[in-house]
């Protein structure tokens, strides 16, 4: 059973809701299943295009394979400046792994990258439209490495309630305004590479989010830390997603 530090919120004499204490949650409590690679190999990844906010957007999707219970959660993967949605397929199997764990998965090529050729002026509005179009009934958990911070930060300023969870990985575009972070309530798992010394500032800022975890280090990993430590990366995601209400 997952070991989580929780507080209890009493809603009525007969009902109690467990609230995760994100500052103290153990995100390595649960190991990846022993058959995760076998299950991931059964995942079918589909490729599609959709016009979103005027941009012909390329994206990839996956669902849990036959025999894997569905969690009901959706994960939306963005990417850094040197990458695309294909990074989560060929360089680190995050799409297949998350689907094998029971989640719906969407990975997009951001405007100007990969197979999404157009640019966009309002990146926050674009990302909000991505969520409305590709996950209209389920608030996704959004993973934002590096340069994709330029999309998530402006969206959070306008639409902070569109997410069920957030995983920033050394994101660019951080604001130094303390009140921005203190007002956020989205559960946030902060991830960084041990050799990415530039991530220290963003870690400090993101840690001001009341519902953020302590920064999760991938030891001896660089800026795209998930490439250097894929198993630990996937283990952290497993535990974070399992702890979301």
BELLINQUI-V710739 format. One record per backbone hydrogen bond with DSSP energy under -0.5 kcal/mol. CO is the residue of the C=O (numbers start at 1). NH is the residue of the N-H. Records with the same first field share a line. If there is no record, write none. Layout:
CO=NH  NH
//
This chain:
2=4
3=26
4=6
5=21
7=19
8=10
9=11  17
12=15
15=11  12
16=18
17=9
18=20
19=7
20=22
21=24  25
22=214
25=27
26=29
33=36
35=39
36=40
37=41
39=42
40=43
43=45
44=46  63
46=61
48=59
50=52  57
52=55
55=52  57
57=50
58=109
59=48
60=107
61=46
62=105
65=68
67=69
73=104
74=141
75=77  106
76=78  143
77=108
80=83
84=87
85=88
86=89  90  91
87=91  92
88=95
92=94
93=97
94=98
95=99
96=100
97=101
98=103
99=102
102=71  72
104=75
105=62
106=77
107=60
108=110
110=113
113=116
115=117
116=112  113
121=123
122=126
123=127
124=128
125=129
126=130
127=131
128=132
129=133
130=134
131=135
140=142  164  165
141=76
142=144  167
143=78
144=169
145=148
146=149  172
147=150
148=151  152
149=153
151=155
152=156
153=157
154=158
155=159
159=162
160=163
165=142
166=189
167=144
168=170  191
169=146
176=178
177=180  181
178=182
179=183
180=184
181=184
184=210
187=166
188=190  213
190=216
191=170
192=218
193=196
195=197
196=199
197=200
198=201  202
199=203
200=204
201=205
202=206
203=207
205=208
206=209
209=212
211=188
215=217
216=192
217=219
218=194  221
221=195
223=225
224=227  228
225=228  229
229=233
230=234
231=235
232=236
233=237
234=238
235=239
236=240
237=241
238=242
239=243
240=244
241=244
//
